[in-house]
Amino acid sequence: MLTEQTGYKLDVLPDGRMKVHKITHIFKDGKQIAEVFGEYGDYVPGQFDDPKAMADAPIKAMAAAIWTPEVKAAYAAKMK
């Protein structure tokens, strides 16, 4: 029996940017037989403060945990 499970590979850069790869894990009889790397996103601190910003719910949840007000402020200051 083949099954699939979606996961994410997350890299957080020192300035708070997140690089996220969506990964589909494919299993046969409970044993992983393949990984398929799909969508890739590069997100900046504060990006999801805009309600129109699009991303999967797990990515937004990771951002909420990582992007503290201090991280957002430091990134904004760096960009000026």
N, C-alpha and C positions, 0 to 999 in steps of 0.2 A: 504494500500500500504506500503510495506517495503522498506526502504532506508538505506544506510550505509554512514557513514562519518568517515574519518580517522583523528586522532588527535595524539598528543604526550604529554606525561607527562615528564617534565624536572626537574631534580634536579641538581643544581650546587653546588659542594663541595667547601670548602674554598680554596683549592689549585687549583681550576679552572677546575677539572675534571667534565665531564657531564655524568649523568646517564639518559638514555632516554628509555622510554617504548612507543612503538607504540600501539595505542588504536583504535579499530574500534567501533564506536558508532552505534547501530542499532535502527532505529526508525520505529514505526508503526503509520501511519496517523499523522506524525509530532511529536509524543510523544516518547521519548527515552524509550526503553524497555530492552536494554541490553548494556553492555560494554564487549568487548572481548580484553584482553591484549595479544598482540602478541610479536613481536620481542623486544629484550632488548639489549641495547648497553651501553658500558662503554667506553667513549672517553677521551683522554688526550689532554691537550693544545698542539697545533701544529701538531696534528695527520693528519689534512687535508692539511698540507703544501706539503705533498707527493701527486702528481697528481694521483697516482694509488690507493689512499685511497678510499674505497667504503663506501657510506652512502647515504640515501635519501637526496634530495635537501633541504627539510626543516631543517634537522639536520645540514647540512653544513651551512645553513643560520644562525641558532642559534649560531653555533660555531664562525662564522665570527663576530657576534655581541658581544660575550662574551670574546673570546680569543684575547684581545688586545696584542700588542707587549710586554707590561709590564707583563701581565699574563703568556705569553709563556716563557719569560725570567725567571720569578720567579719559574715556574715549572721546567724548565731545570736546574736551580741552585740547586733546592731541590733534583733533581734526581742524582746529582753528588756526 
